[in-house]
Amino acid sequence: MGRWSLGFTRSAEEDLAQLDRPVRRRIIDKLEWLSAHFDGIIPSALHAEFREFYKLRVGDWRVVYKIEWRKYSIMICYIDRRDRVYKKGR
């Protein structure tokens, strides 16, 4: 198991709660994988006004997160379909 912990903003918790159970399960499974394997991957950074964020793809869904490197923490900020997720952070 990895040393990275997961946290969720209120917005991300609400996004997750609105999803159908199978989609929610896929995203949770992928997030658990991310925290367990984070030291072995290169996070996918975003650009422009999202330059402080990273993304995780789960099918047509995107998880947008921040990394707190010193705390070994991954903070999930937004979860939505890929065509809508980047409109949320504005």
C-alpha positions as CSV (number, residue, x, y, z in Angstrom):
1,M,0.0,0.0,0.0
2,G,1.2,3.5,-0.8
3,R,2.0,6.2,1.6
4,W,-0.2,8.8,-0.2
5,S,-3.5,9.7,1.4
6,L,-6.7,10.9,-0.4
7,G,-8.8,13.8,0.5
8,F,-11.9,15.3,-1.1
9,T,-13.2,18.9,-1.3
10,R,-16.9,19.4,-0.6
11,S,-17.4,19.9,-4.4
12,A,-15.7,16.6,-5.2
13,E,-17.8,14.8,-2.6
14,E,-21.0,16.2,-4.1
15,D,-19.8,15.3,-7.6
16,L,-19.1,11.7,-6.5
17,A,-22.5,11.4,-4.7
18,Q,-24.4,12.3,-7.8
19,L,-22.9,9.5,-9.9
20,D,-24.5,6.2,-10.7
21,R,-23.2,3.5,-8.5
22,P,-21.1,1.6,-11.1
23,V,-19.4,4.8,-12.3
24,R,-18.8,5.9,-8.7
25,R,-17.3,2.5,-8.0
26,R,-15.0,2.7,-11.0
27,I,-13.8,6.2,-9.9
28,I,-13.2,5.1,-6.3
29,D,-11.3,2.0,-7.5
30,K,-9.1,4.2,-9.7
31,L,-8.5,6.7,-6.9
32,E,-7.4,3.9,-4.6
33,W,-5.1,2.6,-7.3
34,L,-3.7,6.2,-7.7
35,S,-2.9,6.6,-4.0
36,A,-1.3,3.1,-3.8
37,H,0.9,3.6,-6.9
38,F,1.5,7.4,-6.9
39,D,5.2,7.1,-6.4
40,G,5.5,5.0,-9.6
41,I,3.6,7.3,-12.0
42,I,4.1,10.7,-13.5
43,P,1.0,12.9,-12.7
44,S,-0.7,14.4,-15.8
45,A,-0.5,18.2,-15.2
46,L,-3.0,20.7,-16.5
47,H,-2.2,24.1,-18.0
48,A,-3.2,27.7,-18.1
49,E,-5.7,28.6,-15.3
50,F,-5.5,25.0,-14.1
51,R,-1.7,24.8,-13.8
52,E,-2.0,23.9,-10.1
53,F,-4.1,20.9,-10.9
54,Y,-3.6,17.4,-12.3
55,K,-6.0,15.1,-14.0
56,L,-6.9,11.4,-13.8
57,R,-8.9,9.8,-16.6
58,V,-11.5,7.2,-15.8
59,G,-13.2,6.4,-19.1
60,D,-15.2,9.5,-20.2
61,W,-14.8,10.9,-16.7
62,R,-12.1,13.2,-15.3
63,V,-10.9,13.6,-11.8
64,V,-9.1,16.9,-11.2
65,Y,-6.8,17.0,-8.2
66,K,-4.0,18.9,-6.4
67,I,-0.9,17.3,-4.9
68,E,0.4,18.3,-1.4
69,W,3.9,17.0,-1.9
70,R,5.1,17.5,1.7
71,K,2.1,15.9,3.2
72,Y,1.9,13.0,0.8
73,S,-1.7,14.0,0.1
74,I,-3.8,14.0,-3.0
75,M,-6.8,16.4,-2.8
76,I,-9.6,15.5,-5.2
77,C,-11.2,18.8,-6.3
78,Y,-13.7,18.0,-9.1
79,I,-15.2,15.0,-10.8
80,D,-17.2,15.2,-14.0
81,R,-17.5,14.2,-17.6
82,R,-14.5,15.3,-19.6
83,D,-16.5,17.8,-21.6
84,R,-17.7,19.6,-18.5
85,V,-15.1,19.2,-15.8
86,Y,-12.9,22.1,-16.8
87,K,-15.8,24.6,-16.7
88,K,-16.2,23.8,-12.9
89,G,-12.9,25.3,-11.8
90,R,-13.6,28.7,-13.3
